[in-house]
Amino acid sequence: MIRPRGGDFLYSDREVEVMKADIHLAKSHGVDGIVFGALREDGRIDAELCSELLAVSRPLPVTFHRAFDLVHDPIIAIETLISLGFERVLTSGCDSTALEGLPVIRRLIEQVVALQREIFREF
């Protein structure tokens, strides 16, 4: 997991450089995948930063961590993550536990399935 410090998921330029260095280090040690997350002050996914970190992380699979549970709108957030190219999301459904967040998790799964059907319909 790439995280330069505890606390929120808003990162300074220096912290971003540390994250990139940590990704390079993890890759040099043969990790199977990378996990990170970044948000904006308004509770949306920081798509610009995530895109930068994804580029550094490739070709490894990338997972967005539980910063997801703090997003303002999980449906929009999942669509953003899919469009960016994340393979997985760690979430408790924006609640304390996955059991308590199960209704949101169900909606997220339904949204992902709908998006996949839409993509395949285009082929």
N, C-alpha and C positions, 0 to 999 in steps of 0.2 A: 504494500500500500504506500502510495506516494502522498505524504502529508508533512509539510515542513514544521507544523506546530499544532497544538490543540486549539480549541476555540472555534470561531466562525470559519466560513469557507470563502472569505474574501481575501485575496492575496496581493501583497505588494509586488513591485517589480523584482525586488531582491528575492522574495520568497518564490516567485516564478522561476527565477534562475536556479535556485536551490532544487526545485522540483524537477526541472529539466536535467540537472546534473544527477539527481537521484535516479531518474529513469535510465539514463545512460549507464550508471553504475549497476543498477538492477539487471539490465540487459547483458552487461558484460559478465555477470555472474550466472547467467543462464536461466533466469526466471521464466516461467511458463506464460505469464501474463502480467498486465499492469492494472492497478486499481487506483483511481483518483476521482475527485469531484471538485467543482468550482461553481460558485454562485455569484450573482450580482446583488447589489444592495436591495433591489426591488423584488427579490425572491425568485428570479428567473435563472435558468442555467446560463453560466457565462460561456456562451457559444464560442466567442473569439478565443478565449484562453483554452477552452477544451480542445478546440481545433488545433491550436499550437502544440498542446501536450500530446494529442493523438498522433500528430505527425512525427514527433520524437519517439513515440511508443511503438510505431509500426516496425516490423510486420506482426508484432505480438497482438493477441486479442486484448481488448481493453474493457474494463468494467467500471461503471460509475458507482461510487460508494454511497453510503447512507446520507450524504449531504442531500440526496434526493428527498429525504423525508422532511426537509425544510422548505421545499419549493412552494411558491404561491399557488400554482395550478398544476397538479401532477399530470393531467392529460396533455396539456401543452408541453410540459417538460419531457414526457416520454417521447412525444413526436420529435422534439428537438434532438434528443439523444439518438434516436433512430436515424435521423437525417445526418447527424454528425458521424455516425458509424460505430457507436458503442455496441458491443455484443451482449452485454449483461448490465443489469441494474440491481444493486443491493438495496432493499427497502423493507420497511415494516408497514408499508401502506400509509405512511405519514402519521403514524401513531406510535404509542409506546411499545407495542408488541405486534408481531405479524398477525396474531389472532384478532387483536382489536382492530387492526387495519385491513382485515380481510375484505370488507366491501370495496375499499379503494384498490386493493390488489386485483380483485375480480374485474373492476372497471378498466384497469390498466391492461390486463391480459386481453380483454375484449377489444380494446383499442388497438393493441398490437396485431391481433388476428385480423381485424378489419383493414388495417394498413397493409398487411401482407397480402390479403385478397385483392386489394386495389392495385398493388404493384404487379401481381401476377396476371391480373385482368388486362393490363397494358401490353403483355407479351403475346 
